[in-house]
Amino acid sequence: MQSNVLEWLEYTAKYMPEKTALVDEQELLTFREYHDKSIGIAEEILRSGYGPKKPVVVYIEKSVKVLVSFMGIAYSGNFYSPIDTEMPATRVNKILEVLKPELVITTKVLADEFKAFAYQGRFLFYEEIEEREESEKVQNAVDSIIDTDLLYVLFTSGSTGVPKGVCITHGSVIDYIDWVTKTFEITEKDVLGNQAPFYFDNSILDIYSTMKTGAALYIIPQKLFSQPVPLLEYLKEHGVNTIFWVPSALIVVSKLRALKNVDTKGILRRVLFCGEVMPNKQLNIWRKFLPDAVFANLYGPTEITDACTCYIVDRAFGDEEPLPIGFPMRNTDIMVLDDEDHLVTEPEIVGELCVRGTGLARGYYRNPEKTQAAFVQNPLNDAYEEKIYRTGDLVKYNERHELIYLSRKDFQIKHMGHRIELGEIETAVSSLPGISLCCCLYDERHSRIVLFIDQERKKDEINGQLKTMIPEYMLPGKVIVKEEMPINANGKIDRVRLKELL
Ligand code: AMP
């Protein structure tokens, strides 16, 4: 019985030590190096007496170093939480307030930046880490991990302006990755091309399915995602045969006709995606150029360990048809509940997708209120405590009993693959001097966030101020000034009327 994810790294480091494990623009690590460097980090953490079961922040630019730090933290019996080095200070401070870490792994240069945040704890400098063999101390720390212990906390947008830290255990990742590697038959011969940032849950599939099987993980340079031809050439050059990207990244490639210019037919075998709606119009382009590849639409929120349903594309679709999100994964149950919490089983009836299973997060870090609202007692079970996660996603079954994603119940959106609560942007805007009323809507047709404000302001001026509070991807693409904001019968801003102005 497996109690922690490190058993995978123990296995690959022992049986395929010289195989390529991780590659970025700067370095290549074998599984032995991956393991020994992680142990070096764990030794340092344990020597300092930090932990167990405490948060350690990783503040390093996306690279192999981040993954080594993650594993080092896990080996020390603690859990990791990555903070994006591009994140504005206000938001970093909000995360630090929730997480209260006392240890940050970073580089000497980045530590100077980090000192400007509200943080008084210690630093561990990555460049001072040495490769080490496992000591008894590390072994004891690993032996004490049980599968209900946290492996990581990933922060996601919060509607009140405070990011929510999703708490995921070793057991949830083991359960998910076992399913991934069996379903897609991933082995040491495979090469994965990573797109997802490590603070985004799609990266869980990349990190752990390679660590478990001995497959290589190539961290694709971010700049290539706006240059589709060099991007596909990169995949070809490195023999990347499996990708798991957000649809936005796949769409850039298909829209710009890059598949026509670079032949990846003999190379790419699996094209997996998750995180937002994949339009069949774009998928059909990919399918035309890669007729033999496996395509799969995975669905799921961070709160259920990356994904909980999957549809392996098995038939032709018209450009306008929706692509199903499929069926629950093994050891996961999906319940579609209507407004009165009755189970929906018939096709074409809309309900909220709710999830039951080992993949469920242990709620939001230090946020009982939000946890209780989303992780609730199964309304169909009045006999014992059983939590389900209410995703807030509206779905229905089609005639084949496949799940079809329809829309959100609330004001959460997906923009270029990023999960955003419009409320988080509104909270930031409301704090700007002179603005008393504001409202954010998502313009699906133009894929942009539209901000309505009641004061004359230019978009650049607003965004210049917002940039210090929220990430770039949350900045409004359009600002509309409405001195007289429409108000509905409840006295709230009338979003329906504003939507008509998009
Ligand atoms: P995140 O927590 O960032 O993974 O975002 C989860 C949300 O993204 C879900 O609740 C959905 O609203 C959306 N989502 C994820 N996967 C899909 C998919 N395959 N199709 C449509 N929406 C998706």
Residues whose N, C-alpha, C, O or C-beta is under 5 A from the ligand:
A	BS01	AMP	C274 G275 E276 V277 N297 L298 Y299 G300 P301 T302 T391 D393 Y405 R419
